[in-house]
Amino acid sequence: MKQIHIFLILLFSIGFPIASFGQFKEAYGLRRIETPQFYPREADADHIYVPMNFNNSDAHETLRDLDVDRIESISLVYTQYRLSDRFDQLDLNSRRTRELMKLAPGIKNNKAIRWYWVAQTGCGDPGSCREFFHGFEIKLKKEEDILARRIESELLSYYSSVAMEKEASVEFLDSIVEMEGSSLIKTCDTIYEEKTVRRSRLGTISNVHKRSKQRFMRKLHKADMDDLTDFSVTIDGRNRVVDLDVADHIDAYKLEALLRRNFRLRSSRFKNKRVHTRFDIHLTKGLWDWRYNDMLITATPLDNDLMEIDSFETKTEVHEVVHCHYMDTSKSYGGYYADVSVIRKVFDRNADWSNCLVATDVTGSMSPYLGQFLAWHQLNIKKRDKNRDFVFFNDGDNMSDALKWAGNVGGTYYVQTNNYTTLKEKLDEARNAGGGGDAPENNIEAVLFGLNKNPRVSSVIMVADNWATPRDLDLLNKVKKPIRLILCGTSGGFNVEYLNMIRKNGGSLHTIEDDLMDLAKMSEGEFITIQGRDYIIRDGQFKRGDTTVSPLTFD
């Protein structure tokens, strides 16, 4: 009992108020990983190693120049072998951690660091265990990774706006293009357009109301001006009436008032200067009708002496016009164009999908498709009988690839919601925590994680990268729900590992054009054509065929 009290005091003194692995995990998000043997990297500027002897906590390294803000993760590596039942691994790990914090005190207060305990299981005696690495691996954030995540975040906003048919601002797009390493490029073409510019224009009379002309002619009749056929009105450059030429028996004042109530008079422009304008107006009547039915207007510009101006000047100007287009080069995988509309089309076509777990790959390769994913759910997530369970996976929160073992990779983020903002926040959290690393992903681990959160879902919708084979297909037999698979980036053909996964699971494959429900029913020797390419079952597995020759041949 006394020893336990002393141990707790030591842990509190270094900032670890824990007395078990569970409490350590709860306080610092610690993950414990088992591997047969851990191999340090060679000459890697992004990894720092602090070796320690077997069953010892003395450090053989100095960390004076370590920037603790650049630390992404710290892995304490040890052997699980116990020479004595009284050996306390937790105590040794604690002493080793205290020693590390003496070397770099800033580590203790950096809560952004991810902690791992890596237990090596590949040795069975002290002699062989001493040959294994013991100590710490400190993984630093790469500047290019930080930049890449920022670019991916900006590109996701771009894809979302495109999917929602919203036009992104030029300033926003240019800011992405200017980022070093951005896959968005800008191409511009300059053309020269000729435009005829009139420096002069005729004056106009426009309606004040929709039916101004009809009202004006009706008012003439009521004002006893039925015999008026022709008159002219002259305005100056400021649109003021300076002369009204009309028959003597017509009330000029009343006629001007009617004109002003129903029409706007605008003077002519000559050589970019407003000049006097005379409007000659001719009123017409029907052949057998006493009422006016139309008025014809002719505008004539006048100079300062009220003489007619008979020539208008024109000129041709040449304008430089720049047309720019934006293109994301990441839409091409291995030379094949990635059709980002597959997610929207599959979800629209399968509107009856409900009570499903939606498992989505959010690693960097998926950026072109996540915009469609978010746009569709922004419009549909609140609809009745839709899906409420989501799990996003990033293949390990940037864990070192050497530590990734099927089923224990991590980087899985679950949320149950029908709120778009909450959904996007969880997706962003998963994206920001890691971008993938090596090619395989932890699809099945993520599915099992989500099913453990809510085992009552009816099926699983998996949105996956066609070019990233799941590293954990051996765990597929634990998935007791059918998987509805949406593969992204299939223009170059389908990854047969995914076809075999669906056939074994009894689920379905959903392409941009079709819903393939019967892969599990296919027998040896049968083949299927998907998006113009053929796949045959040989030796119990799908194999890709060559459709460029006839008859069909398969590898």
N, C-alpha and C positions, 0 to 999 in steps of 0.2 A: 504493500500500500504506500509506503514511504517513497519507493522508487517511482511509482506512478505520479505522485505529487510533484517530485523533483522534475520529471519529464515534462509535465504540463507547464510548470514555471518556465522551463527552458523554451518551450514552444511559444508561449506568450511573449517572452522577452525578445524574440526575433520577428514578431509580427505574425506568427502562425498559431492562432488560438484553436488548435485542433489536437485530438489525441488518437485519431484513427484515419485510415484512408478515406472513409466516407465523409468525415468532417473536412478533411483537406480538399476533397473533391467539391464539396458544397461551397467552401470559402473561395476557392481559386479556379474552379472549373477544371480541376486536374483530371487527366485521363490516364488510365493504366493500360499499357500495351505489352503483349508478350510476343517475343520473336526468338527463334533459335539462336541467332547471333547477330549482333549489331556491328556494322562495319563503318567506321568514320570515312568521310570523303577525303580525297587527296587534293591538297592545294586549292581549296575553295575559299574565295574571299568573303563569301556570304555565310560561312559556318566557322564558328570558333569552338575549340575543344579544350576542356579543362580536365585532364586525366587525373585519376586517383587510383591508388593501389587497391587490390582486392581486400575487402574487409577493413578498409581504412578510409578516413575522411580528410587526409592531408592533400592539399592541392599542389600541383606541380606547374602552375601557370600563373601569370599576372594579367590583370585586366585593367590596367591604369588608363588605357586609351579607349576603352569601350564606351560607345554612345548608347546608353540604355534605352533611349527613345527609339532607336532603330531595331530593338529586339522584337522579333515576331513570336518566337517560342523558345522554351528551354526544356530540354529532355534530360532527365536524370537516368543514366544507364547503369544497370547493375545486373549481377547474376542472381538467379532465384535460388541457387544451391545453398543449403543450410547444413553446416557441419555439425551443429548442435541444436537440440530442440529449444534450448534457452536463448538461441540467437534471436535478436530483435531487429528485423529489417527496417521497421518504421523508425527506430531510434537511429540507426545508421544513416538512413535517408535524411533524417532531420539534421544530424551533425554535418552531413555533406552540404546540405542546403545552407546552413549557417555559415559554413566556410566559404561558400560561393558569395554570400552576401557581404562577407568581410572584404572580398576582392572587389566587389562592385556594389556598394551600399544602395545605389539608386534603384536596384532591382526590386527591393522590398516594397516600394511605394508605386511601382508601375503595374497597375491593375490590368493593363491591356495585354500583358504577356500571357501566352498560353503555356500551360505546364503539362508535361508528360512524364510519367514514370515508365521506363522501358525495361521490362524484366526479361533477361536472356535465359532461355531454358535449355540450351544446347550443350551444357557441360554437367558432369556428374561427380566430379571430385575436385579438391582444391587445386591440384596441379593444372588440370586443363582449364579450370575457371580463371586462373591467374592470367592465362593467355588472352582472355576476352577483354574488351574495352570496359573500363569502369570510369565513371565521372559524368561530365555534363557536355552536351552538345547545345550550343547557342546559335540559333538560326536568326540571321539578320534580314530585315526587309530590303529587298532589292529596289533601287530607284526606278528601274524599268517596270517592276511589278506595280509599284504605287501609281506610276503614270498610266499603266495599262488599265488599272481599275477605274481611274478617273475617266479615261477615254471611254471605257465600256459603259460607265454610268451616263455620260453625255450622249453616247450613241443610243442607249436605251430610250432616253427622252426623245431623241430624233425619230427612232422607229415608232414609238408610241404616237407621236404627232402624225406621222405618215399613215399609220394604220387607222387613225381617227379622221383621216382626210383633212387634217389641219395643216396649214402652211407654216412651216417654221421660219422665223425671221432670218434674214441674210446675216445679221450680226451673230446670231447664235450658231449658225452653220459655219461661218468663217472661223469662229472661236474653236470649233472642233477640228477644222482642217489645220489650223495653225499649231495644234498640239503635236509635239514630236512623237512619231510613232502611230499617229492616227490613221485608221484605214479609210477614212472619208477623204476623198479628193475633190478638187474643184477644177473644172475645165471651162475655159471661156473662149468664145469666138467673137471677133470684132468685125462688124460690117459697117459699110458706109451707105447711108440712105440720103437720097435727094428729096428735098421737100420744097414745093413751090409756096412762097410766102407772099401774100398780098398785103402790101403796106396800106392799101386803100380798100374800103368796103362801103357798100350802099347803106343808107339809112333804112330803118324798118318800122313797121307798124305791127305790133303784136297784141293779141287779145288779153284783156284783163281777166275776163271770165271765160269759161268753156264755150259759152254761146254768145260771146260779145257781139259778133257780127249780126246775128239774128236780132238781138235786143236793140242794137243801134238802128237797124232798118225799121224795126217796129216803132221805135220812139220817133223816127222821122215822120211816120204817118200820123201819129198822135199829135205832133207839133205842127201839123198842116204844112209839111214840106214835101207833099206827094209829087210835086213837079220838079224836084231837084234831081238832076241827072249828072252834072259835072261840077266839081269845085276843086280848089287846090288850097293846101295849107302849107305854110313855110315856117320852119323852126330854125333857131340858131344852133351853134355848137353846144349849147347847154340845154338843149331840148325845150326851149321856150318858144311858144307861138309868136311869131313876129308879123305874120300876114295871113289873112284868110280871104281868098279870092272867091266870091260867090255872088250870085245874082242879087240885085238890089232889094228885091222883095223878101229875101230870106233873112231871118234873124241870125246874124253872124255870131252874136254872143251866145245864143242858145245852142247853135250848131257846135261851137267850140266846146261848150260845156258837155254836150253829148259825146263828142270825141274823147275828151279827157276821162269821162266816166267809164268808157268801154275799151279804150285802147291806150297802149304805151307807145309814144312816139320817140324814136331814137335817131339822132342825127348821123350823117355819113362821116366816114373817116378818110381823109386824103393825105397821103404821105405822113401817116401817123398823127395827123391833127384833125380834130373835129371841125367840120365846116357846116355852113347852112345847108339845109335840105328842103326841097320842095316836093310834096307828095301830091300827085295828080290823081284824083279819085273819080271813078266813073261808076255810077249806080245803074243796075239793070233791072228790068221787070219781065215777067212772063208775057207770052204773046197775048193771052186773053185774061191776064191778071193785072190788077192795079197795084198789087203789092210788090215791093222790092224783093228780089231773090238772090242778088249777089252784088259784090262791090269789087272792082278791079283797081289795084293801086300801082302806081309807077313812081319810083323815087328818083330824083335828079339832084346830084350834089351841085352846090353853088359856091362861087368864090366870094371874096369880100365885097365885090361890086354886084353881087347877086347875078352873075353871069354863069351859064352852065359850064361845068367841067366835063370835058368829053373824053378824057383818057385817064385810066387808072393804072398805076405803076405796079408791076409784079417783079419778083426776083426769085432765083433758085438758090437755096442754101444746102450745104452738105453737112450732115450730122453723123458723128461717130457713135454707133450703138454697140454696147457690149452685152452679149447674152451669155449667162453662166449656168452651168449645170453641176449638180452634186452627185457623186457616185460612191457607194461604199464598196471598196474592193474586198472586204471580208465576206461578201455574199458569194464568193467563188471558192468552193472547197475542192482542192485537187483538180481545178480546171472546170468543175461542174457548177452550173448556176444553182444557187439555193433559192427555191421558191418559198418565200416567207409567208405566203397566204395559206399554206397547208393547215395551220392551226385553226384559223377562222373558218375555212371551208369544212373541215371535219366536225368542228363543234356545231356549226350551223346545220349540217346535214344530220347530226345525231342529237336533235333537240330533246329527245326523250331520255337522255342520260341524266340520272339523278342519284343522289345518295352514294356518290362515288368518291373514293380517295384520288385526288389529282396529284400525281408525283411528277415533278418537273425538274429537269436538269438546268441549273442556272450558271454553269461554268462559262468562261469567256466565249467559247465556240458557239454558244446559243444566242448571243446578242441579237442577231437579225430576227429571231423568231419570238423573243420575249416581248417585243413591242406589240405584235399581234396578240399574244396571250393576254397582256394587260388590257389592250383596247377591247377585246371581246368581253373580258370579265367586267370591265367598267360599264359596259352596256347591259350585261346579262346577270351579274352576280346576285342582284336583289330579286330576280324572278322566282316565283314559287317553284318548289320541287327541283331546285338546282343543287349543285354540289356545294358543300360547306367545309369539306376537309381537304386541306392542302399540305403537301410536304415538298420542300425545296431542298435540293442536294447539290453540294459543290465539291465533293470528293475530298473531304478531309480538312477543311479550313486551312489550306496551304501547309498541311503536314508534310514532312519530308517523305518523298516517295518510298524510301527504303523501309519506312515504318508502317506502310499501308498493307494491312492484311484483310482479306475478304471478311466482311461482317463486322469489322471493328475499325473502320476508317473514320467515321464521324462526318461532321459537316452536314448534318440533316436538321431541318428546321420545319416544325409543324405548327399549323395554326388552323383553328376552326372558326370560320367567320362568314358572314354574308355582306361584309362591308369592304368596299373596294380599297379605301385608304389603308385599312388594317392589312389587307392582302398585299398591297404594294410595299408597305413597310417591312413585312416579313420577307418578301422576295428580295428587297434591297439589303436587308440584314444578312441574308444568306449569300448574296453576291459579294457584298463588301468583305465578308469573312474569308473568302477564298475563291480562287479562279480555276482550280482544277489541278494543274501540275502535269503529270504524265497523262497519256491518252485514255486509259480505261477509267470508267466512272463507277460509283457505288450505287447503282440503280436499285438493286434488290434489297440492299441494306436499308435504303430510304423507304422502300415500300413496306418492309417489315416494321420499321420504326413507326410509320404512319398507321399501319394496321394495329399495332400495339396500343396506340393512342385511342383509336376507335375501331374495334373489331366488328362493329355492326354495319359497316359500309357494305354495299352490294357488290361492288367491283372496283377495280383500279384503272384509272386513266393514266397512262405513262407518256409523258412528252420527253423524248430522248433524242440525242445526237446520233445520227446514223453511223458516224465515223468513230464513235467511242463505244467499244464493246464493253458491256458490264464486266467488272472484275470479279463479281460474286455470283456468277450463274450457278455455281454449285449449291447455292442456298435457295434456288428457285422452288424446290419441292416443299419449302416451308410456307410458300405463298398459296393459301387455300382459296383465293378469290381470282376470278378471271381478269386478265390484264387486257385493256383496250389500248393498243399501242399506236401512238402517233410519232412517226419518225421524221426528223428534220434533216434536210440535205441529202435527198435521195435521187437527185437528177443523174448521178453516175451509177445508179443501181442500189439495190438493198443489201445491207449487211446480213449475210445468211445466219450469223449467230443470233440475230434478233428473230429471224423467221423460225429457227429451231426453238428459241425460247417460247414463242407464242404457240407453236405446235405442241410443245411439251406441257405448257400451262393450260391449254384448252381455251385460250382467249381469242382475240381478233386483231387484225392489222388494218389500219385505216390510212389510206393514201389520199392525195389531193383529189382523186377521181372516184375511188371505190372504197367500199367496206368489205373486207375479206374475212368472212366469219368461219370458214370451214377448213382452215389449215390443219387442224387436229385430225380431221377425217381423211386426210390424204394418205395414200399407201405407197409402198415401195415401187419405184418406177414411174409414178405419176409426176406430171410437171404442171406448173402454173405460170402464166404470163402476167407480170406486174409492170405497168408503165413501159411496155415494149420490150421487156427483158424476161427471159425464161429461167425458171428454177425447177430442178428435178430432185426427187428424193432418192438418194442412193446410199446404201448401207445405213438406212435409218436417219440420215441427215440431209437437209437441203444442201444442194450444190448449185452453184451458179452456172448457167448455160451460156453458149455463144450464139446470139441470134443473127450474126452477120453472115452465116452460111446456111445452106439448106441441103439436105435435111438437118434437123437440130442435132448439135453435138454438145456434150457437156464435159466439163473438166472434173 
